[in-house]
């Protein structure tokens, strides 16, 4: 038997307990480059702890389909993790509260996300496009990964 999660649109307010929505919403904080570029400043809090450094990585994930079977979540106790799609297609963002209750969001065109340190989240789940992402996270000597497998999977979809 499967448990069900309904996907919601990704908004900064709904996602705030888990991390940062990174996009160009609203007016730019500054206009730079002789007036030709808007800077949307400090949109995410990158956290690498005291013994790590910031790494920029490229990921290429297989595309997933809805309904999606959520069986595994993970967290990174030593640092944050940000995802920026290299195409403008949506991706599924799954997070979980401390009691492991999951919630699902879908990004909109031009959105990336940053999971705060220690937040349980689903694996990279692109729904369309190339599956390629720029990932900014902690590089260090520790494994920085905890995983949880649900004994009964969740079904993630738009409506149930």
Steps between C-alpha positions, in 0.01 A plus 500: 500500500625844407457828686425812294653847475350779288746721312474876566656790311837607639479834681753669726251510787403131483861386458654728770514234776715280272715741302510782249324544165751654263353704217471850356164580655434865578720793414879458488694615804744692278538600139857435380707479180416848375129445565478180292478240779286456809671339800276292728734496797558233767203275414621195699702427811782263398612311811817288490573487872841577643696218337368504143520707187249595230494266202332553163397169345308385194239223537319314222194314624257270328160655434215381724129465436192574706361342701838467672572232761685659792703233676819678606585835655837633606656787692839667524586573865815700423377750240234639269438384142373717212359378166475707181356331191697557181172512306175677578293189562339428837640261756341336800622616843424274794580599858412347834443636848709375793241222556562390136157619374565584133373795296527545123543811287554559129724779378399761252705625206819665620496367859774324688504394865739480793439240771614619842750287693342185647168521310364163387431509126430280201756419236539710186176454306482678162166460323607621152797641314863392515521396866814715532550716810762722655530399866671717759580321823759416762826330412682348797647188655176368657237295316234770572211267411223327696235293322155380605300235313124504561357159590189597303565729201307818429333574165568858391268660243302818433160376624371195679 
